[in-house]
Amino acid sequence: MTSPKKIYWDTSCFLCFLNPVEIDRRLICEDVLRHANLGDIEIWISVWAIIEVIRPKKPGNAPLPPWATKAIAAVPEAREPLEDLWRRFQRASPSQKLTDDQIAKIQQMFEWPFLKKIYIDERMANKAVQLERDCGIKPADAVHAACAILAGCDVIQRWDKDFDRVKHLIEVTEPKRITAQEFLIPDYKKPIGPEPKDFTNAQNRPKPEQEESG
């Protein structure tokens, strides 16, 4: 019997559940999760991801909003400045302070029984140091890559390009939809995990008197 494919998920695969601009990515990741729940594949993560997924801040590589895509279609030469502007906006966008309920919703994702957790030990740390030195990747990304490689995962799935420098050591791809016939999976259309609306924080909205004076 063939063993299920071992897929390592970077933190960006979880961040897409929290950001309203990443709906398409979320739907793909939900599809992958359904197959993990069925035992068709295995999803492996480092416990380091639990630390990183603490704020629903837009990552710097979130897809362009619809208005920008339309603008580029009308004026193709606008692509580069708009993409640069979008990246700058995301980096400058402040992170909100999460409530206890919101943190609980995030932590529930990491309690899904079909996730395989990798705990960081000295062996992982030493491998991360090697990857950081030899491949020139950031420390946090080196931790993820080290965990994936030492756990014998077949592929790292991510929504950014940070892991392209380790492609010679392990396959690196974006998450891909697996389902060909959705009707064969019970409750296929039922959402999995938290939704962006869960992270609309009332405490960060302007108060009425601020709105009037602003």
Order of alpha helices (4+ residues) and beta strands (2+ residues): beta-alpha-alpha-beta-alpha-alpha-alpha-alpha-beta-alpha-alpha-beta-beta-alpha
